[in-house]
Amino acid sequence: MNPFEKIFNYQIISRLDDAGAFMATAHERAWLKTVLAHPAASQAFTAGTLAKLESLLEPDEAIDAHPHLIEKARSREKQVYHPLLGRIRRLILNRHGIRLSYSVRGDRIFSDQLGVPYKLEYSMVKREWYLLWHRVRHHTLMKTKLDKILFITGADISHERVDRMLERTRLTLESRKTEVLIEIIPLYNRELSRILYAFSCFEKEVAYDADRKLYTVKVCLPGEEIEYLLSKLRFLGKRVRVLEGDYVKKRMVEASTKALERYGVLEANEEV
Amino acid sequence: MAKESFDKEIQFLRMLVLTSGAYNRQQFAKRLGISVNTFDKTLRRLKDIVHATYQQLPEEQGKEFAEAIRYRYDDSADPMLLFLFRAKSLKESESRRLSLVLAALNGRSMTASELLDCCMADLPADLSLPDEKTIRKDLKYLEEVGVIQKENGARPFKYRIRNELIHELTDEELLDLYDFVDVMANTQIPSVQGYLLRDGLKKHLVRGGAEKEAVEPFLYKYHYHSRILDEAHLFTILNAILGRRKMKFLYFSPKSDKSYASQNTNPLFERESNGKLETTLPLKVVYDHQYGRWYVLGHGREGIRKYRMEGMTQVETGEPVAQAWFEEKQAELMDRIRYSWLIDTGRPVTVRARFFSPGGSEPDFIKERVLLQGQWGEIVEESENSFIYEITVNGTQEIKPWLRSFGSSCEVQEPVQLRRELIAEWKEIRAYYESV
């Protein structure tokens, strides 16, 4: 299977789009046939649709990659699909409001909350689905695990109001972005590729000072995601140092101090 | 025509994605081992493709290319880098003809001579018009890649386009299919073919009146989006493994400064290449979720060999080896990597670490994470505020960053050497911030 087949050429694709034609190659169908064997397929489709797809793909061959493809350091795949995805994605598609009930930590339940859904987010780290929505009361942005949703249904909110709230959401999200400037300690420039790979999952900008052979990475992320950046920084250890971002710096001091206390090499109250 | 290689484009894009604008033209070209002239040409070509593929890209706003293909959270489901796989160059006349044939078949089934008539009628006069032989060659190609198929057994054959996915499914089913393809392409590997299918389905939905934004309700956090660049070589390598064939390639260790060198077809740009010609028998491909990187593990003269896929260029497949010998080598490898956190084949050692729960009313996210990411390790002891995790791994280098990422919630007990290393590292890290 050559992923550079001329049939995938960009001019062909854009002309076909202009002509309103759809095509699928044997490569794509083989891939689809392979993933349909995943347990997630039975949650994604009704039994009838699944049977229909399987029969359509009957003449095609599946991709036989996995016997020779090993995945390492992968999180346990506890959830790929969620039964609510189809329903909620349609509410988003049709710009509907929602009413939902959900439980939070412990057993507290919030019932019949009015809101506007805007995205469904999958965490590659936790391997779980979340609903991102705007709660009408107090205008708060919410992130609710799909597993915690007890009940959800469409609600009557006008398209205009939904659009206003979506715009408001967009602005709020934009305003919550924060920047952290990180230096790659030049001693570890030989590991540059690895270090940059570790940062490649963030929105970032890299700068290079040729005279000092110094690389800096400016990571831009929503405030609530700082914990994940911190775990990456601890992951990279002494290869990187935070230059700007007071909260992140403070947390790095805290982590190193507390870790040393754990190891019993630092008195608990020693000044930093 | 020699087989078109995308090594240069792949290396180019990888560097662009990883360093996103850190280098100027000269620095960039030097690190790729190409001339500034080649750099400019490659950039121009990639820009053209991106522009044609994603028409919404505002070229006139003078956005930098790196900026344009930069990873964004709110676009995480739509991989910008996919355009690489659209880069196969094609003569204008051929791309016109192929799309015309497919568009014609989209309406109804047709024979080769009917299609020839279509081309005669619709191709612009300034392009050389095809003859029936050319059309038959095109049809054969389209049949090979599975886009069309012969409809009947008798001559003259009628061809039909294979678009049953959209014709046999209802609108609701099609939306479910699109979602499924989106989720699977984004969470499973390999994914390039899935992304291509997703792209086709998305265009179809948008043509049907759905709004682009609304079609894409999914986000994926945090994703190593550059992983799809390496899928360029993946199937060549997997096929070599399936066929038990050796591979030859020019290898650039990611630790060296240069990551690509031109193939020296033009003496003007001739440079000393510092890649190394390697021959190996590939046995397994490993994808490392920790960094989003790919490896090839093989057998060479010195025994087990490990290569980063991103360093492999000019990959060629060679002679097959005997099955028994191949299986023996593969079994040996599997035995050696059984305890590899990633790919380390060093001596197995047991790591024992105490993890501390966050306490209070918080859910125990430390334990959740250890259970989720701790691979084959086990919790062997548990108390109210902490638990002990044990794992046998080959060497401690690869697991160390993961343990360290828990910060003060993890205390390594054994081996003592690893414990000492972590103490030294925490001291160093703390010293970085002494003035804070």
Chai-1 contact restraints between the chains, C-beta under 6 A:
chainA,res_idxA,chainB,res_idxB,connection_type,confidence,min_distance_angstrom,max_distance_angstrom,comment,restraint_id
A,M1,B,F235,contact,1.0,0.0,6.0,A-B,restraint_1
A,P3,B,F85,contact,1.0,0.0,6.0,A-B,restraint_2
A,P3,B,V192,contact,1.0,0.0,6.0,A-B,restraint_3
A,F4,B,K88,contact,1.0,0.0,6.0,A-B,restraint_4
A,E5,B,V145,contact,1.0,0.0,6.0,A-B,restraint_5
A,K6,B,K88,contact,1.0,0.0,6.0,A-B,restraint_6
A,K6,B,L90,contact,1.0,0.0,6.0,A-B,restraint_7
A,I7,B,V145,contact,1.0,0.0,6.0,A-B,restraint_8
A,F8,B,F85,contact,1.0,0.0,6.0,A-B,restraint_9
A,F8,B,R86,contact,1.0,0.0,6.0,A-B,restraint_10
A,N9,B,K88,contact,1.0,0.0,6.0,A-B,restraint_11
A,N9,B,L90,contact,1.0,0.0,6.0,A-B,restraint_12
A,N9,B,S95,contact,1.0,0.0,6.0,A-B,restraint_13
A,Y10,B,I49,contact,1.0,0.0,6.0,A-B,restraint_14
A,Y10,B,A52,contact,1.0,0.0,6.0,A-B,restraint_15
A,Y10,B,T53,contact,1.0,0.0,6.0,A-B,restraint_16
A,Y10,B,R86,contact,1.0,0.0,6.0,A-B,restraint_17
A,Q11,B,S95,contact,1.0,0.0,6.0,A-B,restraint_18
A,I12,B,S95,contact,1.0,0.0,6.0,A-B,restraint_19
A,I12,B,L98,contact,1.0,0.0,6.0,A-B,restraint_20
A,I12,B,S99,contact,1.0,0.0,6.0,A-B,restraint_21
A,S14,B,A52,contact,1.0,0.0,6.0,A-B,restraint_22
A,R15,B,S99,contact,1.0,0.0,6.0,A-B,restraint_23
A,L16,B,S99,contact,1.0,0.0,6.0,A-B,restraint_24
A,L16,B,L102,contact,1.0,0.0,6.0,A-B,restraint_25
A,D17,B,K203,contact,1.0,0.0,6.0,A-B,restraint_26
A,A19,B,A103,contact,1.0,0.0,6.0,A-B,restraint_27
A,G20,B,R207,contact,1.0,0.0,6.0,A-B,restraint_28
A,A21,B,L102,contact,1.0,0.0,6.0,A-B,restraint_29
A,A21,B,A103,contact,1.0,0.0,6.0,A-B,restraint_30
A,A21,B,N106,contact,1.0,0.0,6.0,A-B,restraint_31
A,F22,B,N163,contact,1.0,0.0,6.0,A-B,restraint_32
A,F22,B,I166,contact,1.0,0.0,6.0,A-B,restraint_33
A,F22,B,G200,contact,1.0,0.0,6.0,A-B,restraint_34
A,F22,B,H204,contact,1.0,0.0,6.0,A-B,restraint_35
A,M23,B,L102,contact,1.0,0.0,6.0,A-B,restraint_36
A,M23,B,V147,contact,1.0,0.0,6.0,A-B,restraint_37
A,A24,B,L165,contact,1.0,0.0,6.0,A-B,restraint_38
A,T25,B,V145,contact,1.0,0.0,6.0,A-B,restraint_39
A,T25,B,G146,contact,1.0,0.0,6.0,A-B,restraint_40
A,T25,B,V147,contact,1.0,0.0,6.0,A-B,restraint_41
A,A26,B,V145,contact,1.0,0.0,6.0,A-B,restraint_42
A,A26,B,G146,contact,1.0,0.0,6.0,A-B,restraint_43
A,H27,B,Q193,contact,1.0,0.0,6.0,A-B,restraint_44
A,E28,B,Q193,contact,1.0,0.0,6.0,A-B,restraint_45
A,E28,B,L196,contact,1.0,0.0,6.0,A-B,restraint_46
A,E28,B,L197,contact,1.0,0.0,6.0,A-B,restraint_47
A,W31,B,Q193,contact,1.0,0.0,6.0,A-B,restraint_48
A,W31,B,G194,contact,1.0,0.0,6.0,A-B,restraint_49
A,V35,B,M184,contact,1.0,0.0,6.0,A-B,restraint_50
A,A44,B,F180,contact,1.0,0.0,6.0,A-B,restraint_51
A,F45,B,D176,contact,1.0,0.0,6.0,A-B,restraint_52
A,T49,B,E173,contact,1.0,0.0,6.0,A-B,restraint_53
A,L56,B,E164,contact,1.0,0.0,6.0,A-B,restraint_54
A,L56,B,E168,contact,1.0,0.0,6.0,A-B,restraint_55
A,A65,B,P190,contact,1.0,0.0,6.0,A-B,restraint_56
A,A65,B,L238,contact,1.0,0.0,6.0,A-B,restraint_57
A,H68,B,L238,contact,1.0,0.0,6.0,A-B,restraint_58
A,H68,B,I241,contact,1.0,0.0,6.0,A-B,restraint_59
A,H68,B,K284,contact,1.0,0.0,6.0,A-B,restraint_60
A,L69,B,V285,contact,1.0,0.0,6.0,A-B,restraint_61
A,I70,B,K284,contact,1.0,0.0,6.0,A-B,restraint_62
A,I70,B,V286,contact,1.0,0.0,6.0,A-B,restraint_63
A,E71,B,Y287,contact,1.0,0.0,6.0,A-B,restraint_64
A,K72,B,V286,contact,1.0,0.0,6.0,A-B,restraint_65
A,K72,B,D288,contact,1.0,0.0,6.0,A-B,restraint_66
A,K72,B,L342,contact,1.0,0.0,6.0,A-B,restraint_67
A,A73,B,D288,contact,1.0,0.0,6.0,A-B,restraint_68
A,A73,B,H289,contact,1.0,0.0,6.0,A-B,restraint_69
A,A73,B,Q290,contact,1.0,0.0,6.0,A-B,restraint_70
A,R74,B,H289,contact,1.0,0.0,6.0,A-B,restraint_71
A,S75,B,L372,contact,1.0,0.0,6.0,A-B,restraint_72
A,S75,B,Q373,contact,1.0,0.0,6.0,A-B,restraint_73
A,R76,B,L372,contact,1.0,0.0,6.0,A-B,restraint_74
A,V80,B,T187,contact,1.0,0.0,6.0,A-B,restraint_75
A,R89,B,D179,contact,1.0,0.0,6.0,A-B,restraint_76
A,R89,B,P217,contact,1.0,0.0,6.0,A-B,restraint_77
A,I92,B,P217,contact,1.0,0.0,6.0,A-B,restraint_78
A,L93,B,A214,contact,1.0,0.0,6.0,A-B,restraint_79
A,K119,B,P217,contact,1.0,0.0,6.0,A-B,restraint_80
A,K119,B,L219,contact,1.0,0.0,6.0,A-B,restraint_81
A,L120,B,P217,contact,1.0,0.0,6.0,A-B,restraint_82
A,L120,B,F218,contact,1.0,0.0,6.0,A-B,restraint_83
A,E121,B,L219,contact,1.0,0.0,6.0,A-B,restraint_84
A,Y122,B,Y220,contact,1.0,0.0,6.0,A-B,restraint_85
A,S123,B,K221,contact,1.0,0.0,6.0,A-B,restraint_86
A,M124,B,Y220,contact,1.0,0.0,6.0,A-B,restraint_87
A,M124,B,Y222,contact,1.0,0.0,6.0,A-B,restraint_88
A,M124,B,H223,contact,1.0,0.0,6.0,A-B,restraint_89
A,R190,B,K255,contact,1.0,0.0,6.0,A-B,restraint_90
A,S193,B,P254,contact,1.0,0.0,6.0,A-B,restraint_91
A,L196,B,L18,contact,1.0,0.0,6.0,A-B,restraint_92
A,Y197,B,Y291,contact,1.0,0.0,6.0,A-B,restraint_93
A,Y197,B,R293,contact,1.0,0.0,6.0,A-B,restraint_94
A,A198,B,Y291,contact,1.0,0.0,6.0,A-B,restraint_95
A,S200,B,Y224,contact,1.0,0.0,6.0,A-B,restraint_96
A,S200,B,S226,contact,1.0,0.0,6.0,A-B,restraint_97
A,C201,B,Y222,contact,1.0,0.0,6.0,A-B,restraint_98
A,C201,B,H223,contact,1.0,0.0,6.0,A-B,restraint_99
A,C201,B,Y224,contact,1.0,0.0,6.0,A-B,restraint_100
A,E205,B,S20,contact,1.0,0.0,6.0,A-B,restraint_101
A,V206,B,T19,contact,1.0,0.0,6.0,A-B,restraint_102
A,V206,B,S20,contact,1.0,0.0,6.0,A-B,restraint_103
A,V206,B,A22,contact,1.0,0.0,6.0,A-B,restraint_104
A,A207,B,A22,contact,1.0,0.0,6.0,A-B,restraint_105
A,Y208,B,A22,contact,1.0,0.0,6.0,A-B,restraint_106
A,S231,B,S405,contact,1.0,0.0,6.0,A-B,restraint_107
A,R234,B,R404,contact,1.0,0.0,6.0,A-B,restraint_108
A,R234,B,S405,contact,1.0,0.0,6.0,A-B,restraint_109
A,R234,B,G407,contact,1.0,0.0,6.0,A-B,restraint_110
A,F235,B,P401,contact,1.0,0.0,6.0,A-B,restraint_111
A,F235,B,S405,contact,1.0,0.0,6.0,A-B,restraint_112
A,G237,B,R404,contact,1.0,0.0,6.0,A-B,restraint_113
A,G237,B,E425,contact,1.0,0.0,6.0,A-B,restraint_114
A,K238,B,E425,contact,1.0,0.0,6.0,A-B,restraint_115
A,K238,B,E428,contact,1.0,0.0,6.0,A-B,restraint_116
A,K238,B,I429,contact,1.0,0.0,6.0,A-B,restraint_117
A,R241,B,Y432,contact,1.0,0.0,6.0,A-B,restraint_118
A,K249,B,Y433,contact,1.0,0.0,6.0,A-B,restraint_119
A,K249,B,V436,contact,1.0,0.0,6.0,A-B,restraint_120
A,M252,B,Y433,contact,1.0,0.0,6.0,A-B,restraint_121
A,V253,B,Y433,contact,1.0,0.0,6.0,A-B,restraint_122
A,V253,B,V436,contact,1.0,0.0,6.0,A-B,restraint_123
A,A255,B,G407,contact,1.0,0.0,6.0,A-B,restraint_124
A,A255,B,S408,contact,1.0,0.0,6.0,A-B,restraint_125
A,S256,B,W426,contact,1.0,0.0,6.0,A-B,restraint_126
A,S256,B,I429,contact,1.0,0.0,6.0,A-B,restraint_127
A,S256,B,R430,contact,1.0,0.0,6.0,A-B,restraint_128
A,K258,B,S408,contact,1.0,0.0,6.0,A-B,restraint_129
A,A259,B,G407,contact,1.0,0.0,6.0,A-B,restraint_130
A,A259,B,S408,contact,1.0,0.0,6.0,A-B,restraint_131
A,A259,B,W426,contact,1.0,0.0,6.0,A-B,restraint_132
A,L260,B,W426,contact,1.0,0.0,6.0,A-B,restraint_133
A,R262,B,S408,contact,1.0,0.0,6.0,A-B,restraint_134
A,R262,B,E411,contact,1.0,0.0,6.0,A-B,restraint_135
A,Y263,B,I423,contact,1.0,0.0,6.0,A-B,restraint_136
A,V265,B,I423,contact,1.0,0.0,6.0,A-B,restraint_137
